[in-house]
Amino acid sequence: MSVELDSVDRRILVELQKDARLPNKDLAERVGVAPSTALERVRSLRRRGVIGAFRAEVDPATLGRPLQALLALRVRPHTSQLVDPLRAFVLGLPETIALFHVAGPQDFLVHVAVADADRLHRLLLEKFLIRPEIVHVETTLIYRTETQPVQRPTG
């Protein structure tokens, strides 16, 4: 499902990933095109699904949730009748940042952020381990998260 991107599209993507609030006039100047061209290119990137949304990145620590962890869940039986409601449940928890359905010995990785170790312990005991389809949980604390700020197409 790869989308054709020319050099202008690629430069627009780099600039918007650095600052999604960049005014169109400034974007056009940085990319070296007319403002009308920049606007139409951004619209085209959105229509083609390359740009899905513009979001604010919020630090969970500023919301009183400085402790982050990955919860590796094993689910049995691994059927859509159990998986779909579990996904909805996990994504409905305010502590959940992201949910990954993965291959390997675990079925899901859940990225959570909580106030402290006690809250993490209670989350595990009161929300996850009481669910009969979850047969195993491994917890990994996250010391630091670093992301690649700009995603580029390969090749």
C-alpha positions in Angstrom: 0.0 0.0 0.0 2.9 2.3 -0.7 2.1 5.8 -2.0 4.2 7.6 -4.7 5.9 10.6 -3.1 8.0 13.1 -5.0 10.7 15.3 -3.5 8.3 18.1 -2.7 6.0 15.7 -0.9 8.9 14.3 1.1 10.1 17.7 2.1 6.6 18.7 3.2 6.4 15.5 5.3 9.7 16.3 7.0 8.7 19.8 7.9 5.3 18.9 9.1 6.7 16.1 11.3 9.0 18.6 12.9 6.2 21.1 13.5 2.6 20.2 12.5 1.5 23.8 13.4 3.8 25.3 10.8 1.8 28.0 8.9 1.3 27.2 5.2 3.3 30.3 4.2 6.3 29.2 6.2 5.9 25.6 5.0 5.9 26.8 1.4 9.0 28.9 2.0 10.9 26.0 3.6 10.0 23.6 0.8 10.6 26.1 -2.0 7.1 26.2 -3.5 4.2 28.6 -3.8 1.8 28.7 -0.8 -1.0 27.5 -3.0 1.1 24.5 -4.1 2.0 23.7 -0.5 -1.6 23.8 0.5 -2.7 21.5 -2.3 0.1 19.1 -1.7 -0.8 18.8 2.0 -4.5 18.3 1.1 -3.4 15.6 -1.4 -1.2 13.9 1.3 -4.2 13.8 3.6 -6.6 12.5 0.9 -4.1 9.7 0.0 -3.8 8.7 3.7 -0.1 9.6 4.0 -1.0 12.2 6.7 -3.6 10.7 9.0 -4.0 13.5 11.5 -2.3 16.4 13.2 -1.9 15.8 17.0 -0.5 17.4 20.1 2.1 15.3 21.8 1.5 15.3 25.5 4.0 14.2 28.2 2.2 11.8 30.5 4.3 13.0 33.4 2.7 16.4 33.2 -0.6 14.7 33.7 0.5 13.0 36.9 1.6 9.8 35.2 5.4 9.7 35.2 5.9 6.0 35.4 5.6 4.1 32.1 5.6 0.4 31.4 5.1 -2.2 28.8 2.7 -5.0 29.7 3.2 -8.2 27.6 0.0 -10.1 27.6 -0.6 -13.7 26.6 -4.3 -14.5 25.9 -5.9 -17.9 25.7 -7.7 -18.9 23.7 -6.6 -16.4 21.0 -9.9 -16.0 19.2 -11.6 -12.9 17.9 -14.5 -13.5 20.3 -12.0 -12.8 23.2 -9.5 -10.5 21.4 -12.0 -7.9 20.2 -13.5 -7.2 23.6 -10.1 -7.3 25.2 -8.8 -4.6 22.7 -11.8 -2.4 23.5 -11.3 -2.9 27.2 -7.5 -2.0 27.1 -8.1 1.0 24.9 -10.8 2.2 27.3 -8.4 2.4 30.2 -7.1 5.9 30.9 -3.7 4.5 31.7 -3.3 3.1 28.2 -1.1 5.0 25.8 -0.9 2.4 23.0 -1.8 -1.2 22.3 0.2 -3.5 19.9 -1.1 -6.8 18.7 2.1 -8.8 18.1 3.5 -12.1 17.0 5.7 -14.2 19.2 5.3 -15.7 22.7 3.1 -12.8 23.8 -0.1 -11.6 22.0 -0.2 -8.0 23.0 2.0 -5.2 24.3 0.3 -2.5 26.2 2.1 0.8 26.8 0.8 2.3 30.0 1.5 5.4 32.1 0.7 5.6 35.8 1.4 7.8 38.9 3.7 5.4 40.6 4.7 1.7 41.2 1.7 1.2 43.6 -0.7 2.3 40.9 1.0 0.1 38.4 0.6 -2.9 40.8 -3.1 -2.1 41.4 -3.7 -1.7 37.6 -2.2 -5.2 37.0 -4.2 -6.8 39.9 -7.5 -5.0 39.5 -7.8 -4.6 35.8 -5.6 -7.1 33.9 -5.1 -10.2 36.1 -8.8 -10.6 36.9 -9.6 -11.2 33.2 -9.8 -14.9 32.6 -8.5 -14.7 29.0 -5.2 -13.1 30.2 -3.1 -16.1 31.2 0.2 -14.4 31.6 1.6 -10.9 32.1 5.1 -9.6 32.0 5.9 -6.1 33.0 8.8 -4.0 31.8 9.4 -0.6 33.2 10.4 2.2 30.7 13.2 4.4 31.9 13.3 6.7 28.8 11.4 6.9 25.6 13.1 8.2 22.5 11.3 8.4 19.1 12.5 9.0 15.6 11.0 12.5 15.1 10.8 12.3 11.3 9.6 9.2 9.4 10.9 8.9 5.8 10.0 6.5 3.1 12.6 3.9 2.2 14.5 4.0 -1.0 
